[in-house]
Every structure is written in structure tokens, then in C-alpha cells.
Amino acid sequence: MAASEVSDRRTAAGSTGEEHIIMVFKVIGIVVVGLIAFWIVSALIKALLPVLVIAAIGTGVYLLYKAISGSNDNGPLTKV
């Protein structure tokens, strides 16, 4: 097989040097976008976690109070 045939086959398959560089930049871009998305999600979790913990504690205290208070209310929370 001649060298020109190999070169023609690579060009026809789209594997030129410029296209490899473009592909590398696409991969780098995807990694950067993924990192930015991870940072945003982790910042949201870090910001909302205290609110969720306080809400869970408040709900638990309310349900505990309703269970211990012994009220004769037949609401959906006290039916067992």
C-alpha cells in the first residue's frame, strides 16, 4: 500500500490534525462544563442543607408534640 493511499484514507475518514485538535477542545469544554455544573450543585446543597435540617427538626418536634399531647383530635396525623 502506498503512502498516498494511507494519507487519502485518513483524510476521507476525517482524521486530520486540525480535527483532532478540535476534538480535544470539545472534550476539554465538556469537562469544564461538567465541573462548573458540579460546583453549582454542590453550592446549592451547601446553602440549602441547613434549611432542610431545620425543617426536618421542626416537623419532628411538631409530630412528637402531637403524639405526646394526647389530644382527642382524630386528624390524619394522629390516626394509627
N, C-alpha and C positions, 0 to 999 in steps of 0.2 A: 504494500500500500504506500502510495507516495505521500510526502509531507503535505502537499497541497490538498489532497483529498481529506486528510485529517483536519486541516485548518478549515476547509469548507464545511465539513460536518459539524465542527464546533460552532461555527458562525450560524449555520442553519438551525442548530439546536438552541441558540440564544445564550451561549455561554462565553460571551466576550468579556474582556476585563472590565469594561465600564459597567456592564450589567451585574457583575459580581460586586462591585463597589456599591452600586445602588441597592443590591440585596442586603449587604452588610449594614448600610444606613437604615434600611427598613427594619431589620432585626433590632438594631440599637434603639430606634424610635419606639418599637413595641415594648422593649424592656423599660425605657424611660417612662412611657405612659403607664405601664403596669406599676412601677414604683410610685409614681405620683398618685395613682388610684389607691394604692395600699396606704400611703401616708394620709390621704384624706379620710379613708375609712377608719384608720386607727385613731386619728384625731377626733372624729365624731364619737367613737366608742369611748375614748378617754374623757370627752366632755359630757357625755350623757350617762355614763356609768353611775356617778353619784346621785343623779336624779332618779335613776331606776332603783337603786338601793334604798333611797329614802321612800320611794313609792311602795316598794315591797315591804319595808318595815312598817309603814303606816297601814297598809292593808292587813298585815298580820296582826298588828295591835288592835285594829278595829274588829276583826273577826274573833280574836281572843276575847275582847271585851263583850261582844255579843254572845259568845258561848258561855262565858262565866256569869254574866249578869242574870241569867235565868229568867229573862222576861218571857211572858206568855205569848209573845208575838209569834204568829205562825207564818212569818215571811219565808221566802225561799232560802235565806241563808241559815235559818235555824231549824228547818225541817231535816230530820235524819231518818 
